[in-house]
């Protein structure tokens, strides 16, 4: 089991890079929220968390992926993102939440599907595969920012790296 951590910024609108560390406090990458243009930033300040786009960086601060929100009539009520990772892997993230107290994201990587789930009044977020095996358990220490997030990888998945998991969770926490 591997343990990773990062600290979420105080403000949700922050575009500051968030460094991801392993259990030895070695930086292994980072995630950063971004806006495509000034208009997105202005609209996002008017309508809370309307645009959520996240970029992933490796330990050398080289961009390795971008998760951009897909905007259409179909995604007006339930958001959808396309994460392009290393220029070759495409991941679709769907918000399939039916009850706001139990949010669920569906993660589609090629033929494989995963789910990010959170129960009501629970500080734990789980990423599970189709067999309901827990791939990663994500916890946070407190609700009041700055929040320290800990990711416990229970099972290695070749499609889900720690930077991808961090990106998906960061999107989830911004939309939550």
TIDREN-616252 format. One line per field, with one value per atom (N, C-alpha, C): x, y, z; atom name; residue number from 1. Coordinates in Angstrom, 2 decimals. Atoms other than C-alpha are relative to their C-alpha. Example, Ala and Ser with C-alpha at 12.3 -4.5 7.8 and 13.67 -1.06 7.14 Angstrom:
<recs>
c1 (0.89, 12.30, 0.90, -0.82, 13.67, -0.77)
c2 (-1.19, -4.50, 1.20, -1.19, -1.06, 1.09)
c3 (0.00, 7.80, 0.00, -0.06, 7.14, 0.73)
atom (N, CA, C, N, CA, C)
nr (1, 1, 1, 2, 2, 2)
</recs>
This chain:
<recs>
c1 (0.85, 0.00, 0.89, -0.75, 1.36, -0.84, 0.69, 0.50, 0.55, -0.35, 0.49, -0.82, 0.74, -0.60, 0.21, -0.11, -1.25, -0.90, 0.78, -2.72, -0.81, 0.88, -5.74, 0.14, -0.11, -5.59, -1.21, 1.07, -7.69, -1.19, 1.08, -9.70, -0.23, 0.34, -11.53, 0.40, -0.33, -10.83, 1.51, -1.45, -7.07, 0.55, -0.67, -4.90, 1.44, -1.33, -1.86, 0.25, -0.36, 0.00, -0.04, 0.09, -0.68, 0.95, -1.01, 2.31, -0.50, 0.38, 1.75, 1.28, -1.17, 4.14, -0.27, 0.13, 4.81, 0.27, -0.16, 5.29, 1.35, -1.32, 8.96, 0.11, 0.07, 7.88, 0.79, -0.61, 9.36, -1.09, 1.01, 7.49, -0.05, 0.15, 6.09, -0.83, 0.80, 3.94, -0.82, 0.89, 1.37, -1.21, 1.21, -2.09, -0.28, 0.29, -3.34, -1.29, 1.22, -6.70, 0.36, -0.26, -6.76, -1.29, 1.10, -9.12, 0.53, -0.42, -8.99, 0.17, -0.08, -9.54, -0.63, 0.53, -10.63, -1.52, 1.46, -14.29, -0.43, 0.30, -14.32, 0.19, -0.27, -12.80, -1.12, 1.06, -15.43, -1.32, 1.24, -18.34, 0.06, -0.16, -16.93, -0.14, 0.18, -16.90, -1.44, 1.42, -20.52, -0.81, 0.66, -21.80, 1.03, -0.98, -19.99, 0.41, -0.62, -17.68, -0.65, 0.60, -19.15, 1.00, -1.06, -15.84, 1.06, -1.03, -13.51, 0.92, -1.02, -10.37, 1.26, -1.17, -7.28, 1.12, -1.17, -3.77, 0.89, -0.86, -1.38, 1.45, -1.43, 2.40, 0.77, -0.85, 5.16, 0.94, -0.89, 7.94, 0.92, -0.82, 9.89, -0.82, 0.94, 6.85, -0.27, 0.36, 6.31, -1.44, 1.42, 2.64, -0.13, 0.21, 1.55, -1.47, 1.42, -2.23, -0.85, 0.97, -5.21, -1.40, 1.41, -8.75, -0.82, 0.83, -11.13, -1.46, 1.43, -14.84, -0.62, 0.72, -17.02, -1.30, 1.19, -19.69, -0.97, 1.06, -22.92, -1.34, 1.33, -26.66, -0.14, 0.08, -26.30, 0.73, -0.81, -23.69, -0.34, 0.37, -25.51, -0.34, 0.37, -26.93, 1.01, -1.00, -24.32, 1.29, -1.26, -20.75, 0.72, -0.79, -18.37, 1.34, -1.34, -14.62, 0.71, -0.88, -12.12, 1.42, -1.36, -8.69, 0.93, -1.00, -5.91, 1.30, -1.16, -2.95, 1.16, -1.22, 0.55, -0.23, 0.24, -0.94, -0.55, 0.46, -2.08, -1.19, 1.09, -4.50, -1.12, 1.15, -8.00, -0.91, 0.83, -10.06, -1.23, 1.26, -13.73, -0.47, 0.49, -15.02, -1.41, 1.41, -18.81, -0.49, 0.68, -20.69, -1.35, 1.25, -23.45, -0.79, 0.66, -24.67, -1.51, 1.46, -28.37, -0.48, 0.33, -28.52, 1.22, -1.12, -26.33, 0.82, -0.72, -25.42, 0.92, -0.84, -23.86, 0.55, -0.52, -21.81, 0.77, -0.67, -20.50, 0.54, -0.61, -18.09, 0.31, -0.35, -17.74, 1.25, -1.28, -14.22, 0.13, -0.10, -13.89, 1.37, -1.33, -10.41, -0.01, 0.09, -10.71, -1.19, 1.04, -12.68, -0.24, 0.10, -12.16, -0.81, 0.80, -14.53, 0.29, -0.18, -14.02, -1.04, 0.93, -16.18, 0.66, -0.41, -15.32, -1.27, 1.22, -17.85, 0.26, -0.06, -18.53, -1.38, 1.26, -21.20, -0.26, 0.41, -23.13, 0.74, -0.68, -21.21, 1.20, -1.18, -18.17, 1.19, -1.19, -14.66, 0.81, -0.74, -13.60, -0.64, 0.41, -13.78, 0.71, -0.58, -13.23, -0.03, -0.01, -12.20, -0.04, 0.19, -13.50, -0.08, 0.12, -13.36, -1.36, 1.31, -16.27, -0.30, 0.20, -15.72, -0.18, 0.17, -16.20, 1.24, -1.24, -12.54, 0.48, -0.45, -11.19, 1.42, -1.31, -8.33, 0.72, -0.59, -7.73, -1.01, 0.81, -9.04, 0.57, -0.43, -8.87, -0.69, 0.55, -9.32, 0.56, -0.48, -8.98, -0.10, -0.07, -8.19, -1.07, 1.00, -10.64, -0.71, 0.77, -13.28, 0.48, -0.44, -11.79, 1.36, -1.27, -9.05, 1.10, -0.52, -6.18, -0.17, 0.30, -7.11, 1.12, -0.99, -4.55, -0.72, 0.64, -5.60, 1.01, -0.84, -4.18, -0.62, 0.46, -4.44, 0.72, -0.55, -3.93, -0.31, 0.19, -3.41, -0.01, 0.13, -4.69, 0.40, -0.26, -4.26, 0.56, -0.60, -2.02, -0.82, 0.69, -3.85, 0.87, -0.90, -1.79, -0.62, 0.67, -4.40, -0.10, 0.21, -4.72, 1.30, -1.19, -1.51, -0.43, 0.33, -1.35, -0.34, 0.32, -1.37, -1.40, 1.36, -4.55, -1.02, 0.91, -6.21, -0.10, 0.01, -5.19, -0.79, 0.74, -6.56, -1.51, 1.42, -9.89, -0.58, 0.49, -10.22, -0.09, 0.02, -9.37, -1.21, 1.21, -12.09, -1.23, 1.12, -14.47, -0.16, 0.10, -13.63, -0.41, 0.43, -14.10, -1.49, 1.43, -17.54, -0.89, 0.77, -18.64, -0.52)
c2 (-1.17, 0.00, 1.24, -1.25, 3.42, 1.15, -1.15, 6.69, 1.27, -1.27, 10.10, 1.09, -1.09, 13.53, 1.31, -1.36, 17.09, 0.90, -0.97, 20.26, 0.86, -0.81, 21.88, 1.47, -1.43, 25.68, 0.50, -0.59, 27.92, 0.38, -0.45, 29.37, -1.01, 0.91, 27.15, 0.58, -0.65, 29.68, 0.10, -0.12, 29.46, -0.78, 0.67, 28.64, -0.33, 0.34, 27.85, -1.50, 1.42, 24.57, -0.67, 0.79, 21.91, -1.18, 1.06, 19.63, -1.28, 1.32, 15.90, -0.68, 0.61, 14.09, -1.47, 1.39, 10.43, -0.07, 0.13, 9.02, 0.49, -0.52, 10.14, 1.50, -1.44, 13.75, 0.40, -0.28, 13.52, 0.43, -0.51, 15.60, -0.89, 0.90, 13.30, 0.62, -0.68, 15.79, 1.10, -1.04, 18.53, 0.13, -0.30, 19.59, 1.49, -1.42, 23.07, 0.28, -0.44, 24.57, 1.11, -1.06, 26.76, 0.42, -0.53, 28.90, 0.18, -0.12, 28.89, 1.45, -1.42, 32.66, 0.82, -0.91, 35.71, -0.09, 0.11, 35.24, -1.16, 1.14, 31.79, 0.39, -0.41, 33.31, 0.90, -0.92, 36.07, -0.76, 0.78, 33.66, -0.92, 0.90, 31.25, 0.74, -0.79, 34.04, 0.40, -0.32, 34.89, -1.25, 1.28, 31.29, -0.92, 0.75, 29.29, -1.31, 1.21, 26.59, -0.45, 0.31, 26.76, -0.66, 0.58, 25.95, -0.61, 0.66, 23.40, -0.74, 0.60, 22.60, -0.18, 0.29, 20.97, -0.53, 0.46, 20.46, -0.81, 0.89, 17.71, 0.22, -0.16, 18.12, -1.14, 1.00, 15.60, 0.66, -0.54, 16.03, 1.11, -1.04, 18.27, 1.20, -1.07, 20.59, 0.08, 0.10, 19.41, -0.47, 0.36, 19.25, -1.39, 1.35, 15.63, -0.30, 0.24, 16.03, 1.21, -1.07, 18.35, -0.59, 0.38, 17.74, 1.23, -1.15, 20.11, -0.40, 0.25, 20.36, 0.07, 0.04, 19.41, 0.78, -0.84, 22.06, -0.26, 0.22, 21.18, 0.04, 0.02, 21.06, -1.22, 1.24, 17.46, 0.10, -0.08, 18.44, 1.21, -1.17, 21.47, -0.37, 0.43, 19.58, -0.95, 0.95, 16.83, 0.20, -0.36, 17.77, -1.22, 1.04, 15.80, 0.62, -0.47, 16.13, -0.99, 0.84, 14.84, 0.27, -0.13, 14.19, -0.63, 0.49, 13.88, -0.12, 0.30, 12.21, -0.46, 0.31, 12.11, 0.01, -0.12, 12.93, -1.23, 1.23, 9.35, -0.65, 0.62, 8.28, 1.01, -0.87, 9.75, -0.61, 0.44, 9.49, 0.89, -0.74, 10.50, -0.11, -0.06, 11.59, 0.56, -0.41, 11.78, 0.15, -0.17, 13.16, -0.69, 0.76, 10.56, 0.04, -0.17, 11.81, 0.11, -0.10, 11.22, 0.72, -0.66, 12.37, 0.80, -0.90, 15.36, -0.41, 0.41, 13.85, -1.20, 1.15, 10.79, 0.18, -0.25, 12.10, -1.18, 1.10, 9.62, 0.52, -0.28, 10.13, -1.33, 1.17, 7.54, 0.34, -0.22, 7.22, -1.09, 0.95, 5.59, 0.15, 0.04, 4.61, -1.17, 1.06, 2.68, -0.90, 0.96, -0.46, -0.12, 0.12, -0.12, 1.14, -1.00, 1.69, -0.05, -0.15, 2.98, 0.99, -0.95, 4.93, 0.67, -0.75, 7.64, 0.24, -0.05, 7.45, 0.62, -0.56, 9.35, -0.13, 0.13, 8.63, 1.23, -1.14, 11.16, 0.01, -0.21, 12.56, -0.92, 0.87, 10.43, 0.79, -0.72, 11.89, -0.82, 0.86, 9.03, 0.01, 0.12, 9.00, -1.22, 1.24, 5.70, -0.01, 0.30, 4.82, -1.52, 1.44, 1.34, -0.41, 0.52, -0.86, -0.67, 0.61, -2.79, -1.17, 1.10, -5.68, 0.52, -0.68, -3.15, -0.13, 0.01, -3.55, 1.43, -1.37, -0.38, 0.17, -0.31, 0.97, 1.03, -1.08, 4.14, 0.50, -0.58, 5.53, 1.39, -1.38, 9.32, 0.60, -0.61, 11.10, 1.41, -1.34, 14.66, 0.20, -0.15, 15.92, 0.92, -0.93, 18.82, 0.70, -0.71, 20.78, 1.43, -1.39, 24.20, 0.05, -0.06, 25.09, 0.64, 0.93, 24.50, -1.45, 1.40, 20.83, -0.89, 0.99, 18.04, -1.25, 1.16, 15.21, -1.14, 1.19, 11.68, -1.02, 1.01, 9.09, -1.31, 1.33, 5.42, -0.87, 0.89, 3.26, -1.43, 1.36, -0.19, -1.02, 0.93, -1.80, 0.80, -0.68, -0.80, -0.25, 0.07, -0.08, 0.70, -0.62, 0.59, 1.23, -1.15, 3.04, 1.20, -1.07, 5.05, 0.28, -0.42, 6.78, 0.92, -0.86, 8.85, 1.42, -1.34, 12.07, 0.05, 0.06, 10.99, -0.04, 0.10, 10.04, 1.36, -1.32, 13.40, 1.01, -0.90, 15.26, -0.25, 0.34, 13.42, 0.42, -0.40, 13.99, 1.52, -1.47, 17.68, 0.55, -0.39, 18.05, -0.27, 0.40, 16.20, 0.97, -0.89, 18.44, 1.43, -1.32, 21.60, 0.03, 0.06, 20.48, -0.33, 0.45, 19.14, 1.16)
c3 (0.00, 0.00, 0.00, 0.11, -1.01, 0.54, -0.58, 0.74, -0.64, 0.62, -0.95, 0.67, -0.63, 0.23, -0.75, 0.50, -0.85, 0.84, -0.77, 0.64, -0.95, 0.83, -1.00, 0.39, -0.32, -1.28, 0.79, -0.81, 0.93, -0.86, 0.89, -1.97, -1.12, 1.11, -4.48, -1.35, 1.27, -7.23, -0.26, 0.10, -6.64, -1.21, 1.12, -9.66, 0.37, -0.50, -7.51, -0.20, 0.14, -8.16, 1.36, -1.22, -5.57, -0.16, 0.10, -5.00, 0.67, -0.51, -4.46, 0.51, -0.63, -2.10, 0.33, -0.44, -1.37, 1.51, -1.45, 2.15, 0.51, -0.37, 2.15, -0.19, 0.27, 1.42, -1.25, 1.30, -2.09, -0.95, 0.93, -4.65, -1.24, 1.15, -7.36, -1.12, 1.01, -9.27, 0.61, -0.51, -8.97, -0.91, 0.76, -10.09, 0.15, -0.03, -10.92, -0.74, 0.66, -11.71, -0.99, 0.96, -14.81, -0.68, 0.80, -16.84, -1.42, 1.40, -20.64, -0.42, 0.34, -20.81, 1.13, -1.02, -18.80, 0.12, -0.03, -19.76, 0.89, -0.87, -18.11, 1.46, -1.37, -14.98, 0.53, -0.43, -14.82, 0.20, -0.12, -15.44, 1.21, -1.13, -12.85, 1.33, -1.22, -10.27, 0.21, -0.11, -11.02, 0.37, -0.26, -11.17, 0.64, -0.79, -8.50, -0.65, 0.55, -9.92, -1.30, 1.30, -13.42, -0.93, 0.82, -15.14, 0.93, -0.78, -13.58, -0.97, 0.85, -15.58, 0.84, -0.81, -14.06, -0.89, 0.74, -15.42, 0.95, -0.78, -14.24, -0.43, 0.26, -13.94, 0.66, -0.62, -13.28, 1.00, -1.04, -10.68, -0.53, 0.60, -13.12, -0.47, 0.37, -13.58, -1.50, 1.42, -17.17, -0.07, 0.13, -18.18, -0.61, 0.51, -18.62, -0.27, 0.26, -18.83, 0.32, -0.25, -18.92, 0.03, -0.10, -17.76, -0.27, 0.36, -19.51, 0.01, -0.09, -18.94, -1.39, 1.27, -21.90, 0.20, -0.14, -22.36, -1.14, 0.97, -24.12, 0.74, -0.61, -23.50, 0.90, -0.79, -22.23, 1.33, -1.22, -19.64, 0.86, -0.79, -18.27, 1.44, -1.35, -15.27, 0.62, -0.48, -14.99, -0.79, 0.64, -15.73, -0.57, 0.65, -17.93, -0.37, 0.31, -18.41, -0.92, 0.82, -20.95, 0.49, -0.49, -19.49, -1.03, 0.95, -22.07, 0.75, -0.82, -20.40, -0.88, 0.77, -21.95, -1.51, 1.43, -25.34, -0.67, 0.64, -25.92, 0.71, -0.75, -23.18, 0.20, -0.20, -23.08, 1.06, -1.12, -19.91, 0.04, -0.12, -19.65, 1.45, -1.38, -16.24, -0.04, -0.01, -15.81, 1.43, -1.27, -12.84, -0.13, 0.11, -12.42, 1.31, -1.29, -9.03, -0.19, -0.01, -8.43, 1.24, -1.26, -4.81, 0.42, -0.28, -3.89, 1.22, -1.21, -0.52, -0.25, 0.36, -2.22, -1.41, 1.34, -5.15, -0.57, 0.70, -7.74, -1.33, 1.30, -10.64, -0.67, 0.79, -13.37, -0.81, 0.69, -14.82, -1.06, 1.11, -18.25, -0.65, 0.62, -19.48, -0.98, 1.00, -22.74, 0.30, -0.33, -21.88, 1.51, -1.46, -18.10, 0.58, -0.69, -15.78, 1.49, -1.43, -12.26, 0.50, -0.60, -9.84, 1.19, -1.18, -7.35, 0.79, -0.79, -4.54, 1.37, -1.35, -1.32, 0.63, -0.72, 1.25, 0.85, -0.80, 3.30, 1.34, -1.28, 6.33, 0.20, -0.05, 5.50, -0.53, 0.43, 5.25, -1.02, 0.93, 2.97, -1.38, 1.40, -0.80, -0.55, 0.53, -2.59, -1.52, 1.43, -6.11, -0.09, 0.10, -6.92, -1.46, 1.37, -10.01, -0.15, 0.27, -11.55, 0.94, -0.96, -9.07, 1.43, -1.30, -6.18, 0.89, -0.76, -5.13, 0.15, -0.26, -3.53, -0.54, 0.60, -5.64, 0.86, -0.80, -3.60, 1.02, -1.07, -0.34, 0.28, -0.13, -0.09, 1.22, -1.20, 3.24, 0.16, -0.31, 4.50, 1.50, -1.45, 7.97, 0.59, -0.54, 8.36, -1.14, 1.00, 6.51, -0.22, 0.10, 7.22, -0.70, 0.73, 4.71, 0.83, 1.00, 4.26, 0.46, -0.29, 4.11, -0.52, 0.41, 4.04, -0.49, 0.62, 1.72, -0.04, 0.02, 2.06, -0.93, 0.94, -0.71, 0.31, -0.24, 0.18, -1.21, 1.14, -2.91, 0.52, -0.49, -1.98, -1.05, 1.09, -5.38, -1.17, 1.14, -8.26, -1.26, 1.29, -11.52, -1.01, 0.98, -14.62, -0.65, 0.61, -15.96, 0.93, -0.97, -12.75, 0.76, -0.74, -11.67, 1.13, -1.13, -8.51, -0.47, 0.50, -10.56, -0.60, 0.54, -12.37, 1.13, -1.15, -9.07, 0.69, -0.64, -7.57, -0.82, 0.90, -10.60, 0.12, -0.08, -10.46, 1.35, -1.32, -6.73, 0.12, -0.07, -7.10, -0.75, 0.73, -9.75, 0.86, -0.86, -7.43, 1.17, -1.16, -4.46, -0.41, 0.46, -6.53, -0.34, 0.37, -7.75, 1.19, -1.16, -4.35, 0.80)
atom (N, CA, C, N, CA, C, N, CA, C, N, CA, C, N, CA, C, N, CA, C, N, CA, C, N, CA, C, N, CA, C, N, CA, C, N, CA, C, N, CA, C, N, CA, C, N, CA, C, N, CA, C, N, CA, C, N, CA, C, N, CA, C, N, CA, C, N, CA, C, N, CA, C, N, CA, C, N, CA, C, N, CA, C, N, CA, C, N, CA, C, N, CA, C, N, CA, C, N, CA, C, N, CA, C, N, CA, C, N, CA, C, N, CA, C, N, CA, C, N, CA, C, N, CA, C, N, CA, C, N, CA, C, N, CA, C, N, CA, C, N, CA, C, N, CA, C, N, CA, C, N, CA, C, N, CA, C, N, CA, C, N, CA, C, N, CA, C, N, CA, C, N, CA, C, N, CA, C, N, CA, C, N, CA, C, N, CA, C, N, CA, C, N, CA, C, N, CA, C, N, CA, C, N, CA, C, N, CA, C, N, CA, C, N, CA, C, N, CA, C, N, CA, C, N, CA, C, N, CA, C, N, CA, C, N, CA, C, N, CA, C, N, CA, C, N, CA, C, N, CA, C, N, CA, C, N, CA, C, N, CA, C, N, CA, C, N, CA, C, N, CA, C, N, CA, C, N, CA, C, N, CA, C, N, CA, C, N, CA, C, N, CA, C, N, CA, C, N, CA, C, N, CA, C, N, CA, C, N, CA, C, N, CA, C, N, CA, C, N, CA, C, N, CA, C, N, CA, C, N, CA, C, N, CA, C, N, CA, C, N, CA, C, N, CA, C, N, CA, C, N, CA, C, N, CA, C, N, CA, C, N, CA, C, N, CA, C, N, CA, C, N, CA, C, N, CA, C, N, CA, C, N, CA, C, N, CA, C, N, CA, C, N, CA, C, N, CA, C, N, CA, C, N, CA, C, N, CA, C, N, CA, C, N, CA, C, N, CA, C, N, CA, C, N, CA, C, N, CA, C, N, CA, C, N, CA, C, N, CA, C, N, CA, C, N, CA, C, N, CA, C, N, CA, C, N, CA, C, N, CA, C, N, CA, C, N, CA, C, N, CA, C, N, CA, C, N, CA, C, N, CA, C, N, CA, C, N, CA, C, N, CA, C, N, CA, C, N, CA, C, N, CA, C, N, CA, C, N, CA, C, N, CA, C, N, CA, C, N, CA, C, N, CA, C, N, CA, C, N, CA, C, N, CA, C, N, CA, C, N, CA, C, N, CA, C, N, CA, C, N, CA, C, N, CA, C, N, CA, C, N, CA, C, N, CA, C, N, CA, C, N, CA, C, N, CA, C, N, CA, C, N, CA, C, N, CA, C, N, CA, C, N, CA, C, N, CA, C, N, CA, C, N, CA, C, N, CA, C, N, CA, C, N, CA, C)
nr (1, 1, 1, 2, 2, 2, 3, 3, 3, 4, 4, 4, 5, 5, 5, 6, 6, 6, 7, 7, 7, 8, 8, 8, 9, 9, 9, 10, 10, 10, 11, 11, 11, 12, 12, 12, 13, 13, 13, 14, 14, 14, 15, 15, 15, 16, 16, 16, 17, 17, 17, 18, 18, 18, 19, 19, 19, 20, 20, 20, 21, 21, 21, 22, 22, 22, 23, 23, 23, 24, 24, 24, 25, 25, 25, 26, 26, 26, 27, 27, 27, 28, 28, 28, 29, 29, 29, 30, 30, 30, 31, 31, 31, 32, 32, 32, 33, 33, 33, 34, 34, 34, 35, 35, 35, 36, 36, 36, 37, 37, 37, 38, 38, 38, 39, 39, 39, 40, 40, 40, 41, 41, 41, 42, 42, 42, 43, 43, 43, 44, 44, 44, 45, 45, 45, 46, 46, 46, 47, 47, 47, 48, 48, 48, 49, 49, 49, 50, 50, 50, 51, 51, 51, 52, 52, 52, 53, 53, 53, 54, 54, 54, 55, 55, 55, 56, 56, 56, 57, 57, 57, 58, 58, 58, 59, 59, 59, 60, 60, 60, 61, 61, 61, 62, 62, 62, 63, 63, 63, 64, 64, 64, 65, 65, 65, 66, 66, 66, 67, 67, 67, 68, 68, 68, 69, 69, 69, 70, 70, 70, 71, 71, 71, 72, 72, 72, 73, 73, 73, 74, 74, 74, 75, 75, 75, 76, 76, 76, 77, 77, 77, 78, 78, 78, 79, 79, 79, 80, 80, 80, 81, 81, 81, 82, 82, 82, 83, 83, 83, 84, 84, 84, 85, 85, 85, 86, 86, 86, 87, 87, 87, 88, 88, 88, 89, 89, 89, 90, 90, 90, 91, 91, 91, 92, 92, 92, 93, 93, 93, 94, 94, 94, 95, 95, 95, 96, 96, 96, 97, 97, 97, 98, 98, 98, 99, 99, 99, 100, 100, 100, 101, 101, 101, 102, 102, 102, 103, 103, 103, 104, 104, 104, 105, 105, 105, 106, 106, 106, 107, 107, 107, 108, 108, 108, 109, 109, 109, 110, 110, 110, 111, 111, 111, 112, 112, 112, 113, 113, 113, 114, 114, 114, 115, 115, 115, 116, 116, 116, 117, 117, 117, 118, 118, 118, 119, 119, 119, 120, 120, 120, 121, 121, 121, 122, 122, 122, 123, 123, 123, 124, 124, 124, 125, 125, 125, 126, 126, 126, 127, 127, 127, 128, 128, 128, 129, 129, 129, 130, 130, 130, 131, 131, 131, 132, 132, 132, 133, 133, 133, 134, 134, 134, 135, 135, 135, 136, 136, 136, 137, 137, 137, 138, 138, 138, 139, 139, 139, 140, 140, 140, 141, 141, 141, 142, 142, 142, 143, 143, 143, 144, 144, 144, 145, 145, 145, 146, 146, 146, 147, 147, 147, 148, 148, 148, 149, 149, 149, 150, 150, 150, 151, 151, 151, 152, 152, 152, 153, 153, 153, 154, 154, 154, 155, 155, 155, 156, 156, 156, 157, 157, 157, 158, 158, 158, 159, 159, 159, 160, 160, 160, 161, 161, 161, 162, 162, 162, 163, 163, 163, 164, 164, 164, 165, 165, 165, 166, 166, 166, 167, 167, 167, 168, 168, 168, 169, 169, 169, 170, 170, 170, 171, 171, 171, 172, 172, 172, 173, 173, 173, 174, 174, 174, 175, 175, 175, 176, 176, 176)
</recs>
